[in-house]
Amino acid sequence: MIAVYDERYKEEVIKLILYVQNVEAGVGISIEEQPDILDIQSNYINEGGNFWIALNDDKKVVGSIGLQKKTDDIAILKKFFVYKDYRGKELGTGKKLYEALLDFAKSQGFSKVILDTPSQAT
């Protein structure tokens, strides 16, 4: 299930992002280097973007994706993560998250979505 972010999932979202970045991908990015995930409401939603989570059958966070508004017509895709066990065509978790982001971007009139990738990951 894809849902718009809610504060009750804050710790699970942080855990997901840090795990995928640092354990699965070995990128080595600390929480201090990405303070936006400490206040998703202010950094994404209140500024004209949005943030979605994927929940498994037990209502646990298994994926995330965020959209930050840059200008009236440009947005930035950030924090697109899915646990390994929930990836792949069969489950479609990433695809569903991405589709939610694109639907929102279109409805808000964004003409361009830019992918944000940390320099450590390139």
TAFENBEL-V384610 format. One record per backbone hydrogen bond with DSSP energy under -0.5 kcal/mol. NH is the residue of the N-H (numbers start at 0). CO is the residue of the C=O. If there is no record, write none. Layout:
nh: (NH | NH)
co: (CO | CO)
This chain:
nh: (2 | 4 | 8 | 9 | 12 | 13 | 14 | 15 | 16 | 17 | 18 | 19 | 20 | 21 | 22 | 22 | 23 | 24 | 26 | 29 | 32 | 33 | 36 | 37 | 38 | 38 | 42 | 43 | 44 | 45 | 47 | 48 | 49 | 51 | 52 | 53 | 54 | 55 | 58 | 61 | 62 | 63 | 64 | 65 | 66 | 67 | 69 | 70 | 74 | 75 | 76 | 77 | 80 | 80 | 82 | 85 | 86 | 91 | 92 | 95 | 96 | 97 | 98 | 99 | 100 | 101 | 102 | 103 | 104 | 105 | 106 | 107 | 108 | 109 | 110 | 111 | 113 | 115 | 116 | 120 | 121)
co: (52 | 50 | 5 | 6 | 8 | 9 | 10 | 11 | 12 | 13 | 14 | 15 | 16 | 17 | 17 | 18 | 18 | 19 | 20 | 27 | 29 | 30 | 33 | 34 | 34 | 35 | 38 | 39 | 39 | 40 | 44 | 43 | 66 | 64 | 2 | 62 | 0 | 59 | 55 | 53 | 53 | 80 | 51 | 77 | 49 | 75 | 73 | 73 | 111 | 67 | 113 | 65 | 63 | 78 | 61 | 82 | 83 | 87 | 85 | 91 | 92 | 93 | 94 | 95 | 96 | 97 | 98 | 99 | 100 | 101 | 102 | 103 | 105 | 104 | 72 | 72 | 74 | 76 | 114 | 117 | 118)
